[in-house]
Amino acid sequence: SITISNGGWIRSETFSSGNAGTVQVNAGSLSIDGRNSLTGENMLTGISSEANPGATGSAGRVEVTVSGDLSLTNAGQISSSTWSSGDAGIVLVGAGSHFISGANPILTIVPNSLRGTGPANIKINGKGSGIFSTRQEAASGTEAGPITGIGSIVVAASGNIDINNGGSISSTTLSPVGKAGLVVVVAGSGATLDSQLGLTAQNAVIGAGIGNITIDGKDPTTSTVSTTGIRSDAGAGNNGIATTGDAGDVRVMAVGKLEINHGGLISSDTFSSGAAGSVKTTAGSVTIDGRDSGNIFTGISSQANFTNANQGVTGNAGNVEVAATGNLSVLNDGRISSSTRSSGDAGLVSVAAGGSTTISNGGRIRSETFSSGNAGAVQVNAGSLSIDGKNPLTGKNALTGISSDANPGATGSAGKVEVTVSEALSLTNAGQISSSTWSPGNARSSGDAGIVLIGAESIKIDGSSGSGIFSQANGTKDNGYVTGNAGGVDLKTVGKIEIGNGGQISSSTSSSGDAGFVSVDAGGSITISNGGWIRSETFSS
């Protein structure tokens, strides 16, 4: 085993025109802990290849493989970083797994269990702890590549991966021109990565409790929550200089459970004129729970954002794809989303679950725009689907559901929403499926809402607090600025449809635009009771 602690380092670095070298570490197990046992303070500690300030050479490749467990705590790090005109290097980290590079697939992850060894785990805990490839603010290297060398990270464990309390696996560019790299994380399986960045499982490790990824941002001592997780980012640094590089794509695979809690995230975000990357996640089951996270985002996303120092953001957000062979849950303000606050568009959001899908208490699956860019389409496929806005602790209802939205102030359009459920679909307590353009007050939203397509075995809508299926162009009675059209709504069921207690299936406009069609085709009975509605309506000209 190897232990690195209290400011210790294994590294190769350059301060000149030469490149830093490759760093390779092989061990039975590895612990990197930055805590000073005397003072209780944390010091950066770990394994790295670096191109330091003033250098023109590149940082090198870092490859760490252990047959047992790997632990990074208290600012323990594995990284390749550049402050120079050179590039950051690729970082490969395997616990109970090793890597084979090739032409196509460009990378193969092989679990050591195929050699007769047991599963191994990776644990990352604490702010500053993690696995990084970073272009710092002073860097001017411009390249980014898939696995062939620059700025990318691949992390694989034959057992489980836990990222907690501010820990991170991330590729980041803070430089004016550099790009962030691809991030790949795999638990409990071998995999191949092809030249199109498709990640395919092979040789899954067999055993109970294997192949889980847990991301949890709560400090168990103080209960404070901090952003924690897996990400590729392109953003303005502390100096406020706008960046032009793209964020990288993110690929995550867990053979077992994927659990994201308390500020945990999987994301690719841009704060620049470059684009955010796509995010693709597959798992046996997925749970996203935003309980007790405050205003800190919890979920899976690709975003095109801006800061006060960098408001000329023009990049697109990327597509977000989440697939579970079993059940999927988005709870308590958890999110699966693609969003834009730039002139670029938001991406497609695609969610598929072989079992039940539950969205509750403010949970959202959503593509949205706050700007001139368009929101993307949203596609959900599930065995069964329950959308329930009730908070089980307070009894209050929160808007919950599946949507594509053009929010207040936006001029872009909302996208199409398509939901296919092989069994029952239920919407209660402010549960909604919708495509909307929205402009309350004096905000301007001139984009259109999209069409909403629903197919299910049966549908039940209990309308308390506004449950329903909608395409809508929203305004207010004193607002003459809304001009967008509502889209159509098309529902088909094999069995019955029940709409009660004010529940609605509707296309409506309170703008100068038109409402859309509403089509309902039920193989069984249709029951409308106690103020339920199926309608297309206008409240304006």
C-alpha positions as CSV (number, residue, x, y, z in Angstrom):
1,S,0.0,0.0,0.0
2,I,1.0,3.7,-0.5
3,T,0.1,6.5,1.9
4,I,0.7,10.2,1.0
5,S,-0.2,12.7,3.8
6,N,0.1,16.2,5.1
7,G,1.5,18.0,2.0
8,G,3.4,15.0,0.6
9,W,3.6,14.8,-3.3
10,I,4.5,12.5,-6.1
11,R,4.8,14.7,-9.1
12,S,6.4,15.8,-12.3
13,E,6.4,19.5,-13.2
14,T,7.8,22.0,-15.6
15,F,8.8,25.7,-15.1
16,S,10.1,26.1,-18.6
17,S,9.6,25.3,-22.2
18,G,10.0,21.6,-21.6
19,N,7.0,19.4,-20.8
20,A,6.3,17.8,-17.5
21,G,6.6,14.0,-17.5
22,T,4.1,11.2,-17.2
23,V,3.4,10.1,-13.6
24,Q,2.5,6.4,-13.1
25,V,1.6,4.9,-9.7
26,N,0.7,1.3,-9.1
27,A,-0.1,-0.1,-5.7
28,G,-2.1,-2.6,-3.7
29,S,-4.1,0.3,-2.1
30,L,-3.7,4.1,-1.9
31,S,-4.5,6.7,0.7
32,I,-4.0,10.4,0.1
33,D,-4.9,12.5,3.2
34,G,-4.0,16.2,3.5
35,R,-4.9,16.6,7.2
36,N,-2.1,17.8,9.5
37,S,-2.6,15.7,12.6
38,L,-1.1,18.4,14.9
39,T,-2.9,21.5,13.6
40,G,-6.0,19.9,12.2
41,E,-5.6,22.0,9.0
42,N,-5.7,20.5,5.5
43,M,-2.8,20.9,3.0
44,L,-2.9,20.1,-0.8
45,T,-1.5,16.6,-1.0
46,G,-1.3,14.0,-3.7
47,I,-0.1,12.9,-7.2
48,S,0.2,15.3,-10.1
49,S,1.9,16.5,-13.3
50,E,2.0,20.3,-13.6
51,A,3.0,23.1,-16.0
52,N,3.7,26.0,-13.6
53,P,3.3,29.7,-14.1
54,G,5.8,31.0,-16.6
55,A,6.3,27.7,-18.4
56,T,5.4,27.1,-22.0
57,G,5.5,23.3,-21.8
58,S,2.5,21.0,-21.1
59,A,1.6,19.0,-18.1
60,G,1.8,15.3,-18.5
61,R,-0.3,12.2,-18.2
62,V,-1.2,10.9,-14.8
63,E,-2.1,7.2,-14.4
64,V,-2.9,5.6,-11.0
65,T,-4.0,2.0,-10.7
66,V,-4.5,0.1,-7.5
67,S,-5.7,-3.4,-7.0
68,G,-7.5,-2.5,-3.7
69,D,-9.2,0.6,-2.4
70,L,-8.3,4.2,-3.1
71,S,-9.1,7.1,-0.7
72,L,-8.8,10.9,-1.2
73,T,-9.6,13.0,1.8
74,N,-8.9,16.4,3.3
75,A,-7.6,18.0,0.1
76,G,-6.0,14.8,-1.2
77,Q,-5.8,15.1,-5.0
78,I,-4.8,13.3,-8.2
79,S,-4.4,15.9,-10.9
80,S,-2.8,17.2,-14.1
81,S,-2.9,21.0,-14.3
82,T,-1.5,23.9,-16.4
83,W,-0.8,27.5,-15.6
84,S,1.1,27.8,-18.9
85,S,0.7,28.1,-22.6
86,G,0.9,24.3,-22.7
87,D,-2.0,21.9,-22.1
88,A,-3.2,19.8,-19.1
89,G,-2.8,16.1,-19.4
90,I,-5.1,13.1,-19.2
91,V,-5.8,11.6,-15.8
92,L,-6.6,7.8,-15.5
93,V,-7.5,6.4,-12.1
94,G,-8.5,2.8,-11.6
95,A,-9.3,0.9,-8.4
96,G,-9.6,-2.8,-9.2
97,S,-9.6,-1.8,-12.9
98,H,-7.0,-1.1,-15.6
99,F,-7.0,0.6,-19.0
100,I,-6.2,-0.4,-22.5
101,S,-5.9,2.4,-25.2
102,G,-6.6,1.7,-28.8
103,A,-7.9,3.2,-32.1
104,N,-11.6,2.3,-31.8
105,P,-12.6,1.7,-29.0
106,I,-10.3,4.5,-28.0
107,L,-10.3,3.1,-24.4
108,T,-11.2,-0.1,-22.8
109,I,-11.8,-0.4,-19.0
110,V,-11.1,-3.9,-17.7
111,P,-12.0,-4.9,-14.1
112,N,-9.2,-6.8,-12.3
113,S,-11.9,-9.2,-11.1
114,L,-11.5,-10.9,-14.4
115,R,-8.0,-11.8,-13.1
116,G,-9.5,-13.3,-10.0
117,T,-9.3,-10.3,-7.6
118,G,-12.2,-8.9,-5.7
119,P,-14.0,-5.5,-6.2
120,A,-12.2,-2.3,-5.1
121,N,-13.7,1.1,-4.1
122,I,-12.9,4.8,-4.6
123,K,-13.8,7.3,-1.8
124,I,-13.4,11.0,-2.2
125,N,-14.3,13.1,0.8
126,G,-13.9,16.8,1.7
127,K,-13.5,20.2,-0.1
128,G,-10.4,20.3,-2.3
129,S,-10.3,16.5,-2.5
130,G,-10.7,14.8,-5.8
131,I,-9.4,14.0,-9.3
132,F,-8.8,17.0,-11.5
133,S,-7.5,18.2,-14.9
134,T,-7.4,22.0,-14.9
135,R,-6.4,24.9,-17.1
136,Q,-5.9,27.7,-14.7
137,E,-6.6,31.4,-15.4
138,A,-3.1,32.1,-16.7
139,A,-3.1,29.2,-19.1
140,S,-3.3,29.7,-22.9
141,G,-3.3,26.1,-24.2
142,T,-6.2,25.6,-26.6
143,E,-6.5,22.0,-27.3
144,A,-8.8,19.4,-25.8
145,G,-9.1,15.8,-27.0
146,P,-11.0,12.7,-26.1
147,I,-8.9,10.1,-24.5
148,T,-5.8,10.7,-26.6
149,G,-4.3,13.0,-24.2
150,I,-5.5,16.5,-23.2
151,G,-7.6,17.6,-20.2
152,S,-9.7,14.4,-19.9
153,I,-10.3,12.2,-16.9
154,V,-11.3,8.5,-16.7
155,V,-12.1,7.0,-13.3
156,A,-13.1,3.4,-12.8
157,A,-13.7,1.2,-9.8
158,S,-14.7,-2.5,-9.9
159,G,-16.6,-1.9,-6.7
160,N,-18.3,1.4,-5.6
161,I,-17.5,5.1,-5.9
162,D,-18.4,7.6,-3.1
163,I,-18.0,11.4,-3.6
164,N,-18.9,13.3,-0.5
165,N,-18.8,16.7,1.3
166,G,-17.3,18.9,-1.5
167,G,-15.3,16.2,-3.2
168,S,-15.0,16.3,-7.0
169,I,-14.1,14.6,-10.2
170,S,-13.7,17.5,-12.6
171,S,-12.1,18.8,-15.8
172,T,-12.2,22.6,-15.8
173,T,-10.9,25.5,-17.9
174,L,-10.6,28.9,-16.4
175,S,-8.3,30.3,-19.1
176,P,-9.4,32.7,-21.9
177,V,-9.0,30.1,-24.7
178,G,-8.7,26.6,-23.3
179,K,-11.2,23.8,-23.4
180,A,-12.2,21.5,-20.6
181,G,-11.9,17.7,-21.2
182,L,-14.1,14.7,-21.3
183,V,-15.0,13.1,-17.9
184,V,-15.8,9.4,-17.7
185,V,-16.7,7.6,-14.4
186,V,-17.6,3.9,-14.3
187,A,-18.4,1.7,-11.2
188,G,-18.9,-2.1,-11.1
189,S,-18.2,-2.9,-14.8
190,G,-15.8,-2.9,-17.6
191,A,-16.6,-0.6,-20.5
192,T,-15.5,0.5,-23.9
193,L,-15.4,4.1,-25.1
194,D,-15.7,4.6,-28.8
195,S,-14.5,7.4,-31.0
196,Q,-18.0,9.0,-30.8
197,L,-17.7,9.0,-27.0
198,G,-20.3,6.3,-26.7
199,L,-19.8,4.3,-23.4
200,T,-20.8,0.6,-23.5
201,A,-20.7,-1.7,-20.5
202,Q,-19.0,-5.1,-20.7
203,N,-17.8,-7.7,-18.2
204,A,-19.9,-6.4,-15.3
205,V,-18.6,-7.4,-11.9
206,I,-20.9,-9.9,-10.2
207,G,-21.8,-9.5,-6.6
208,A,-24.2,-7.9,-4.1
209,G,-23.7,-4.2,-3.3
210,I,-21.3,-3.6,-6.2
211,G,-21.3,-0.9,-8.8
212,N,-22.9,1.9,-6.9
213,I,-22.1,5.6,-7.2
214,T,-23.1,7.9,-4.4
215,I,-22.7,11.7,-4.5
216,D,-23.6,13.6,-1.3
217,G,-22.7,17.2,-0.5
218,K,-23.6,17.2,3.2
219,D,-20.9,17.5,5.8
220,P,-21.8,14.8,8.4
221,T,-20.4,17.0,11.2
222,T,-21.8,20.4,10.5
223,S,-24.8,19.4,8.2
224,T,-23.7,22.2,5.8
225,V,-24.1,21.5,2.1
226,S,-21.6,22.2,-0.6
227,T,-21.5,21.4,-4.4
228,T,-20.1,17.9,-4.8
229,G,-19.8,15.6,-7.8
230,I,-18.7,14.9,-11.4
231,R,-18.3,17.8,-13.8
232,S,-16.7,19.4,-16.8
233,D,-16.8,23.2,-16.8
234,A,-15.8,26.2,-19.0
235,G,-16.0,29.4,-17.0
236,A,-14.7,32.8,-16.2
237,G,-12.0,32.8,-13.4
238,N,-11.7,35.1,-10.5
239,N,-10.2,37.8,-12.8
240,G,-13.5,38.0,-14.7
241,I,-11.9,37.3,-18.1
242,A,-14.4,35.7,-20.4
243,T,-13.5,32.3,-21.8
244,T,-14.2,31.0,-25.3
245,G,-13.5,27.3,-24.8
246,D,-16.0,24.5,-24.6
247,A,-16.9,22.4,-21.5
248,G,-16.3,18.7,-22.1
249,D,-18.8,15.8,-22.3
250,V,-19.6,13.7,-19.2
251,R,-20.2,10.0,-19.2
252,V,-21.2,8.1,-16.0
253,M,-22.1,4.4,-15.7
254,A,-23.1,2.6,-12.5
255,V,-24.1,-1.0,-12.7
256,G,-25.9,-0.7,-9.4
257,K,-27.4,2.4,-7.8
258,L,-26.7,6.0,-8.7
259,E,-27.7,8.2,-5.7
260,I,-27.3,12.0,-5.8
261,N,-28.2,14.0,-2.6
262,H,-27.6,17.3,-0.8
263,G,-26.0,19.4,-3.5
264,G,-24.6,16.4,-5.4
265,L,-24.4,16.9,-9.2
266,I,-23.3,15.4,-12.5
267,S,-22.9,18.3,-15.0
268,S,-21.3,20.0,-17.9
269,D,-21.6,23.8,-17.7
270,T,-20.4,26.8,-19.7
271,F,-20.0,30.4,-18.5
272,S,-18.4,31.3,-21.8
273,S,-19.0,31.7,-25.5
274,G,-18.1,28.0,-25.8
275,A,-20.7,25.3,-25.6
276,A,-21.5,23.1,-22.6
277,G,-21.0,19.4,-23.2
278,S,-23.5,16.5,-23.3
279,V,-24.2,14.5,-20.2
280,K,-25.0,10.8,-20.4
281,T,-25.7,8.7,-17.3
282,T,-26.7,5.0,-17.1
283,A,-27.4,3.0,-13.9
284,G,-29.3,0.1,-12.5
285,S,-31.4,2.6,-10.6
286,V,-31.3,6.4,-10.1
287,T,-32.3,8.5,-7.1
288,I,-31.9,12.3,-7.0
289,D,-33.0,13.9,-3.7
290,G,-32.6,17.6,-3.1
291,R,-33.9,17.6,0.5
292,D,-32.1,20.0,2.8
293,S,-30.0,21.4,0.0
294,G,-31.1,25.0,0.3
295,N,-30.5,26.8,-3.0
296,I,-27.7,24.5,-4.1
297,F,-28.5,22.6,-7.2
298,T,-28.9,18.8,-6.8
299,G,-29.2,16.7,-9.9
300,I,-27.9,16.0,-13.4
301,S,-27.6,18.9,-15.8
302,S,-26.0,20.8,-18.7
303,Q,-26.2,24.6,-18.5
304,A,-25.2,27.7,-20.4
305,N,-24.9,30.3,-17.6
306,F,-23.6,33.8,-17.1
307,T,-22.0,35.7,-14.2
308,N,-21.9,39.4,-13.5
309,A,-18.4,39.5,-14.8
310,N,-19.2,37.5,-17.9
311,Q,-22.7,38.4,-19.3
312,G,-21.9,37.9,-23.0
313,V,-22.5,34.2,-22.8
314,T,-23.4,32.7,-26.2
315,G,-22.7,29.0,-25.8
316,N,-25.3,26.3,-26.1
317,A,-26.2,23.9,-23.2
318,G,-25.7,20.3,-24.0
319,N,-28.1,17.3,-24.2
320,V,-28.8,15.4,-21.0
321,E,-29.6,11.7,-21.2
322,V,-30.4,9.6,-18.1
323,A,-31.2,5.9,-18.3
324,A,-32.1,3.4,-15.5
325,T,-32.7,-0.3,-16.1
326,G,-34.8,-0.3,-12.9
327,N,-36.5,2.6,-11.0
328,L,-35.9,6.3,-11.3
329,S,-36.8,8.9,-8.6
330,V,-36.4,12.8,-8.7
331,L,-37.4,14.0,-5.3
332,N,-37.6,17.2,-3.1
333,D,-36.4,19.8,-5.7
334,G,-34.0,17.4,-7.4
335,R,-33.4,18.2,-11.1
336,I,-32.6,16.6,-14.4
337,S,-32.3,19.6,-16.7
338,S,-30.7,21.4,-19.6
339,S,-31.0,25.2,-19.4
340,T,-29.7,28.4,-21.0
341,R,-29.3,31.9,-19.9
342,S,-27.4,32.7,-23.0
343,S,-28.2,33.4,-26.6
344,G,-27.4,29.7,-27.2
345,D,-30.1,27.0,-27.0
346,A,-30.8,24.6,-24.2
347,G,-30.4,20.9,-25.1
348,L,-32.6,17.8,-25.3
349,V,-33.5,16.1,-22.0
350,S,-34.1,12.4,-22.4
351,V,-35.0,10.1,-19.4
352,A,-35.7,6.4,-19.7
353,A,-36.5,4.0,-16.9
354,G,-37.4,0.3,-17.2
355,G,-39.2,0.3,-13.9
356,S,-41.2,3.0,-12.2
357,T,-40.5,6.8,-12.4
358,T,-41.4,8.9,-9.4
359,I,-41.2,12.7,-9.4
360,S,-42.3,14.4,-6.2
361,N,-42.2,17.5,-4.0
362,G,-40.7,20.0,-6.4
363,G,-38.7,17.5,-8.5
364,R,-38.4,18.5,-12.1
365,I,-37.3,17.0,-15.4
366,R,-36.9,20.0,-17.6
367,S,-35.4,21.9,-20.5
368,E,-35.7,25.7,-20.1
369,T,-34.6,29.1,-21.4
370,F,-34.3,32.4,-19.7
371,S,-33.0,34.2,-22.7
372,S,-33.1,34.5,-26.5
373,G,-32.0,30.8,-26.9
374,N,-34.6,28.1,-27.2
375,A,-35.5,25.5,-24.7
376,G,-34.9,21.9,-25.9
377,A,-37.3,19.0,-26.3
378,V,-38.0,16.7,-23.3
379,Q,-38.5,13.0,-23.7
380,V,-39.5,10.6,-20.9
381,N,-40.1,6.8,-21.2
382,A,-41.1,4.8,-18.2
383,G,-42.8,1.7,-17.0
384,S,-45.1,3.6,-14.7
385,L,-45.0,7.4,-13.9
386,S,-46.2,9.2,-10.7
387,I,-45.9,12.9,-10.4
388,D,-46.9,14.2,-6.9
389,G,-46.2,17.7,-5.7
390,K,-47.0,17.2,-2.0
391,N,-44.4,17.8,0.6
392,P,-44.7,14.8,3.0
393,L,-43.5,16.9,6.0
394,T,-45.5,20.1,5.6
395,G,-48.5,18.8,3.5
396,K,-48.0,21.7,1.1
397,N,-47.9,21.3,-2.7
398,A,-45.1,22.4,-4.9
399,L,-45.1,22.6,-8.7
400,T,-43.6,19.3,-9.8
401,G,-43.2,17.5,-13.1
402,I,-41.9,17.4,-16.7
403,S,-41.7,20.5,-18.8
404,S,-40.0,22.6,-21.5
405,D,-40.3,26.3,-20.6
406,A,-39.5,29.7,-21.9
407,N,-39.3,31.6,-18.6
408,P,-39.9,35.2,-17.8
409,G,-37.7,37.6,-19.8
410,A,-37.0,35.0,-22.5
411,T,-37.6,35.5,-26.2
412,G,-36.7,31.9,-27.2
413,S,-39.4,29.2,-27.6
414,A,-40.2,26.2,-25.4
415,G,-39.7,22.8,-26.8
416,K,-41.7,19.6,-27.5
417,V,-42.5,17.4,-24.5
418,E,-43.1,13.7,-25.2
419,V,-43.9,11.2,-22.5
420,T,-44.5,7.4,-23.1
421,V,-45.6,5.2,-20.2
422,S,-46.2,1.5,-20.6
423,E,-48.4,1.3,-17.5
424,A,-50.2,3.9,-15.4
425,L,-49.6,7.7,-15.4
426,S,-50.7,9.7,-12.3
427,L,-50.6,13.4,-11.7
428,T,-51.6,14.8,-8.3
429,N,-51.0,17.8,-5.9
430,A,-49.6,20.2,-8.5
431,G,-48.1,17.5,-10.6
432,Q,-47.8,18.6,-14.3
433,I,-46.6,17.8,-17.7
434,S,-46.3,20.9,-19.8
435,S,-44.6,23.1,-22.5
436,S,-45.0,26.7,-21.6
437,T,-44.0,30.2,-22.5
438,W,-44.4,32.5,-19.5
439,S,-44.4,36.2,-18.9
440,P,-45.8,37.6,-15.7
441,G,-45.5,41.2,-14.8
442,N,-43.7,43.3,-17.3
443,A,-41.3,40.7,-18.6
444,R,-41.3,39.9,-22.3
445,S,-41.6,36.4,-23.7
446,S,-42.3,36.3,-27.4
447,G,-41.4,32.6,-28.0
448,D,-43.9,29.8,-28.5
449,A,-44.8,26.9,-26.3
450,G,-44.3,23.4,-27.8
451,I,-46.5,20.5,-28.5
452,V,-47.2,17.9,-25.7
453,L,-47.5,14.2,-26.7
454,I,-48.6,11.6,-24.1
455,G,-49.0,7.9,-24.5
456,A,-49.9,5.6,-21.5
457,E,-51.9,2.5,-20.5
458,S,-54.0,4.8,-18.3
459,I,-54.0,8.4,-17.0
460,K,-55.3,9.8,-13.8
461,I,-55.3,13.5,-13.0
462,D,-56.3,14.8,-9.6
463,G,-56.4,18.5,-10.1
464,S,-55.7,19.9,-6.6
465,S,-53.3,22.9,-6.9
466,G,-53.2,22.8,-10.6
467,S,-52.4,19.3,-11.7
468,G,-52.7,18.6,-15.4
469,I,-51.2,18.3,-18.9
470,F,-50.7,21.7,-20.6
471,S,-49.3,23.7,-23.5
472,Q,-49.7,27.3,-22.6
473,A,-48.7,30.9,-23.4
474,N,-49.0,32.7,-20.1
475,G,-49.4,36.4,-19.4
476,T,-51.3,38.6,-17.0
477,K,-54.3,40.8,-17.6
478,D,-52.3,44.0,-17.6
479,N,-49.4,42.7,-19.8
480,G,-49.5,43.4,-23.4
481,Y,-46.0,42.0,-24.2
482,V,-46.8,38.3,-24.6
483,T,-47.0,37.3,-28.3
484,G,-46.2,33.6,-28.3
485,N,-48.5,30.8,-29.3
486,A,-49.5,27.8,-27.2
487,G,-48.8,24.3,-28.7
488,G,-51.1,21.4,-29.2
489,V,-51.8,18.6,-26.7
490,D,-52.2,15.0,-27.9
491,L,-53.0,12.1,-25.5
492,K,-53.5,8.4,-26.3
493,T,-54.3,5.6,-23.8
494,V,-54.9,1.9,-24.1
495,G,-57.2,2.1,-21.1
496,K,-59.2,4.7,-19.2
497,I,-58.6,8.4,-18.5
498,E,-59.8,10.0,-15.2
499,I,-59.8,13.8,-14.6
500,G,-61.1,15.2,-11.4
501,N,-61.0,18.0,-8.8
502,G,-60.1,20.7,-11.3
503,G,-57.6,18.7,-13.2
504,Q,-57.0,19.8,-16.8
505,I,-55.8,18.7,-20.2
506,S,-55.6,22.0,-22.1
507,S,-53.9,24.3,-24.6
508,S,-54.4,27.9,-23.5
509,T,-53.2,31.4,-24.3
510,S,-53.4,34.7,-22.4
511,S,-51.2,36.3,-25.1
512,S,-51.9,37.7,-28.6
513,G,-50.9,34.3,-29.9
514,D,-53.2,31.4,-30.6
515,A,-54.1,28.4,-28.4
516,G,-53.4,24.9,-29.9
517,F,-55.4,21.8,-30.6
518,V,-56.3,19.3,-27.9
519,S,-56.7,15.6,-29.0
520,V,-57.7,12.8,-26.5
521,D,-58.0,9.2,-27.7
522,A,-58.8,6.7,-24.9
523,G,-59.1,2.9,-25.5
524,G,-61.2,2.8,-22.4
525,S,-63.6,5.2,-20.6
526,I,-63.1,8.9,-20.1
527,T,-64.4,10.2,-16.7
528,I,-64.4,14.0,-16.0
529,S,-65.7,15.0,-12.6
530,N,-65.7,17.8,-10.0
531,G,-64.4,20.6,-12.1
532,G,-62.2,18.6,-14.4
533,W,-61.6,20.0,-17.9
534,I,-60.5,19.1,-21.4
535,R,-60.2,22.3,-23.4
536,S,-58.5,24.7,-25.7
537,E,-59.0,28.4,-24.7
538,T,-57.9,31.9,-25.1
539,F,-58.0,34.8,-22.6
540,S,-56.9,37.5,-25.0
541,S,-57.1,38.7,-28.6
